[in-house]
Amino acid sequence: MNEALLSVFRIIGLSDVIINGALLIVGQIIANEAAGSHGSITDAVTARFRPILLTTFFGIAPPILETSLREQFVVPAAVSPGLGLLMGSVFAILRVPAL
């Protein structure tokens, strides 16, 4: 299989997770506003930050921290999506409430 095709699959997978996190934040903002919360945006971001971080970066951290020689080829393949998810999620957490 061509490396370019695998890169496209990774980009699609990363964007799916980041968009899903942004939608969860928007949904939480709407739910907080419907409940009459005055700080609905900050409450939504603080409520969704931990689940988004746990499911994105910390979910892919074990392959990054692998130390055995047999699994060393997995580390570069996990670092790129892991950091992409981390940066994309932080960007979504900072940017979505500003909209």
C-alpha positions in Angstrom: 0.0 0.0 0.0 1.3 3.4 -0.9 2.6 5.7 2.0 0.6 8.6 0.7 -2.7 6.7 1.0 -1.8 5.8 4.6 -1.1 9.4 5.3 -4.5 10.4 4.0 -6.2 7.8 6.2 -4.3 9.2 9.2 -5.4 12.8 8.4 -9.0 11.7 8.1 -8.8 9.8 11.4 -7.2 12.8 13.2 -9.8 15.3 11.8 -12.6 13.0 12.8 -11.5 12.9 16.4 -10.9 16.6 16.6 -14.2 17.5 15.0 -16.0 15.1 17.4 -14.3 16.9 20.4 -15.4 20.3 19.0 -19.0 19.1 18.6 -19.0 17.8 22.1 -18.0 21.2 23.4 -20.7 22.9 21.3 -23.3 20.4 22.6 -22.2 21.1 26.2 -22.4 24.8 25.6 -26.0 24.5 24.3 -27.0 22.2 27.2 -25.5 24.7 29.7 -27.3 27.6 28.1 -30.6 25.7 28.1 -30.1 25.1 31.9 -29.6 28.8 32.4 -26.0 28.8 33.5 -24.3 32.2 33.3 -20.8 30.9 32.6 -21.9 28.3 30.1 -18.9 28.5 27.8 -16.3 28.2 30.6 -18.3 25.5 32.3 -18.6 23.6 29.0 -14.9 23.7 28.3 -13.9 22.7 31.8 -16.5 19.8 31.7 -15.3 18.5 28.4 -11.5 19.1 28.7 -10.7 16.0 30.7 -12.7 13.5 28.6 -11.3 14.9 25.4 -7.8 14.8 26.6 -8.2 11.3 28.0 -9.6 9.9 24.8 -7.2 11.6 22.4 -3.7 11.9 23.7 -3.6 9.6 26.7 -5.3 6.9 24.6 -2.3 6.8 22.2 0.4 7.5 24.9 1.2 3.8 25.6 2.7 3.1 22.2 4.6 6.3 22.4 6.2 5.2 25.7 7.0 1.7 24.5 10.6 0.7 25.3 11.1 -2.8 23.9 13.3 -3.1 20.9 10.7 -5.3 19.1 8.1 -2.5 19.2 10.3 0.5 18.4 8.9 0.8 14.9 5.5 1.7 16.5 6.9 4.8 18.3 7.2 7.1 15.2 3.9 5.9 13.9 2.3 6.8 17.3 4.1 10.1 17.9 2.7 11.9 14.9 -1.0 11.1 15.5 -0.6 11.6 19.3 0.9 15.1 18.9 -1.6 15.9 16.2 -4.5 14.9 18.4 -3.1 16.9 21.3 -2.5 20.1 19.3 -5.8 19.8 17.5 -7.7 19.2 20.7 -6.1 22.2 22.4 -6.9 24.3 19.3 -10.5 23.1 19.3 -10.8 23.8 23.1 -9.5 27.3 22.6 -11.1 28.2 19.3 -14.6 26.7 19.4 -15.8 28.8 22.4 -14.5 32.0 20.6 -16.9 31.4 17.8 
